Amino acid sequence: MITKLHDKLAEIRTAREEGEKGFTLIELLVVVIIIGILAAIAIPIFLGQQQSAQDSATQSDLRNAKTAIIAYQVDNPTDTAIDITDLEAGNYGYTSSATTVNWTGFPVDPGTEWEITADSPNKTFSISAVGGIVDEGAVAE
């Protein structure tokens, strides 16, 4: 009796294994379509986050440059021209990030109402001696 039952179970297992050989074409197409939809949603979101990070790095550079200009001015009260290289070379806590390009407004005369501008790959930002960060809009090409 047990032998018959064992043989019958073996037949059922063998029949089941032969019937399951892989995925159907429809199943594979559905999976590919789902992956395509997810990629179409995720890629623009990722690119937007990347641009936002570059803009934040440029804004941080401007804030740090303003702080470094003030620190340089305290250490060198008679200087009338401060360049970006003075800030990077000294111990003023300033190092430019790789995303910030095209500095304008240097050399800065600390005795005037100066303004410096920097470009991220996406936008232009500025900061003045008495103000905060201002978004100047898209980078002019």
C-alpha positions as CSV (number, residue, x, y, z in Angstrom):
1,M,0.0,0.0,0.0
2,I,2.7,2.4,0.9
3,T,4.7,1.5,-2.2
4,K,1.7,2.3,-4.4
5,L,1.2,5.6,-2.7
6,H,4.8,6.5,-3.0
7,D,4.8,5.6,-6.7
8,K,1.7,7.6,-7.3
9,L,3.2,10.7,-5.6
10,A,6.4,10.2,-7.7
11,E,4.2,10.2,-10.9
12,I,2.4,13.4,-9.8
13,R,5.7,15.2,-9.1
14,T,7.2,14.1,-12.5
15,A,4.1,15.3,-14.3
16,R,4.1,18.7,-12.5
17,E,7.9,19.2,-13.2
18,E,7.4,18.6,-16.9
19,G,4.6,21.2,-17.1
20,E,6.6,24.0,-15.5
21,K,9.4,24.8,-17.9
22,G,9.6,28.6,-17.6
23,F,7.9,31.9,-18.1
24,T,5.5,32.6,-20.9
25,L,6.1,35.4,-23.4
26,I,3.2,37.4,-22.0
27,E,4.6,37.2,-18.5
28,L,8.0,38.5,-19.7
29,L,6.3,41.3,-21.7
30,V,4.3,42.4,-18.7
31,V,7.5,42.5,-16.5
32,V,9.4,44.6,-19.2
33,I,6.5,47.0,-19.5
34,I,6.3,47.5,-15.7
35,I,10.1,48.1,-15.5
36,G,9.7,50.7,-18.4
37,I,6.9,52.5,-16.6
38,L,8.9,52.7,-13.4
39,A,12.0,53.9,-15.2
40,A,10.0,56.6,-17.0
41,I,8.8,57.9,-13.6
42,A,12.1,57.6,-11.7
43,I,14.6,59.1,-14.2
44,P,13.1,62.7,-14.3
45,I,12.8,62.7,-10.5
46,F,16.5,61.7,-10.2
47,L,17.6,64.4,-12.6
48,G,15.6,67.0,-10.7
49,Q,17.2,66.0,-7.5
50,Q,20.7,66.2,-9.1
51,Q,20.0,69.8,-10.3
52,S,18.7,70.8,-6.9
53,A,21.9,69.5,-5.2
54,Q,24.0,71.5,-7.7
55,D,22.1,74.7,-6.9
56,S,22.4,74.1,-3.2
57,A,26.2,73.6,-3.5
58,T,26.4,77.0,-5.4
59,Q,24.3,78.7,-2.7
60,S,26.5,77.2,0.0
61,D,29.6,78.5,-1.8
62,L,28.2,82.0,-1.9
63,R,27.4,82.0,1.8
64,N,30.9,80.6,2.6
65,A,32.5,83.2,0.3
66,K,30.6,86.0,2.1
67,T,31.8,84.8,5.5
68,A,35.4,84.4,4.2
69,I,35.3,88.0,2.8
70,I,34.2,89.4,6.1
71,A,36.9,87.3,7.9
72,Y,39.5,88.5,5.5
73,Q,38.4,92.1,6.0
74,V,38.8,91.8,9.7
75,D,42.3,90.3,9.3
76,N,43.4,92.9,6.6
77,P,41.4,96.1,7.3
78,T,43.6,98.2,4.9
79,D,43.2,96.0,1.8
80,T,40.9,97.5,-0.8
81,A,40.7,94.4,-3.2
82,I,39.8,90.9,-2.1
83,D,40.0,88.2,-4.8
84,I,38.6,84.7,-4.7
85,T,42.2,83.3,-4.7
86,D,42.8,85.3,-1.4
87,L,39.9,83.5,0.2
88,E,41.0,80.0,-1.0
89,A,44.6,80.5,-0.1
90,G,44.0,81.8,3.4
91,N,42.6,80.3,6.6
92,Y,39.2,81.7,6.0
93,G,37.2,78.5,5.7
94,Y,36.5,78.7,2.1
95,T,36.8,76.0,-0.6
96,S,34.8,76.2,-3.8
97,S,32.8,73.1,-4.8
98,A,33.2,71.6,-8.2
99,T,29.7,72.7,-9.3
100,T,30.2,76.4,-8.9
101,V,31.6,78.2,-12.0
102,N,31.9,81.7,-13.4
103,W,32.4,83.9,-10.3
104,T,31.8,87.6,-11.0
105,G,32.1,90.6,-8.8
106,F,35.7,89.9,-7.8
107,P,37.9,91.6,-6.8
108,V,35.7,92.8,-4.0
109,D,36.3,96.3,-2.4
110,P,35.2,95.7,1.2
111,G,34.6,99.5,1.7
112,T,31.7,99.4,-0.8
113,E,28.4,97.7,-1.2
114,W,29.8,94.7,-3.0
115,E,27.9,91.9,-4.7
116,I,29.3,88.6,-6.0
117,T,27.6,86.2,-8.4
118,A,28.2,82.5,-9.1
119,D,26.7,80.1,-11.6
120,S,25.6,76.6,-11.0
121,P,25.0,74.4,-14.0
122,N,21.4,75.4,-13.9
123,K,21.0,78.9,-12.3
124,T,22.8,82.0,-11.4
125,F,22.8,83.2,-7.7
126,S,24.2,86.3,-6.1
127,I,24.9,87.6,-2.6
128,S,25.7,91.1,-1.4
129,A,27.5,92.6,1.6
130,V,24.2,93.4,3.3
131,G,21.8,90.8,1.8
132,G,21.2,87.1,1.4
133,I,21.2,84.8,-1.6
134,V,19.2,86.0,-4.6
135,D,18.2,83.6,-7.4
136,E,19.0,85.4,-10.6
137,G,17.3,82.7,-12.8
138,A,18.5,80.4,-15.5
139,V,22.2,80.5,-16.5
140,A,22.7,82.7,-19.6
141,E,24.3,80.8,-22.4
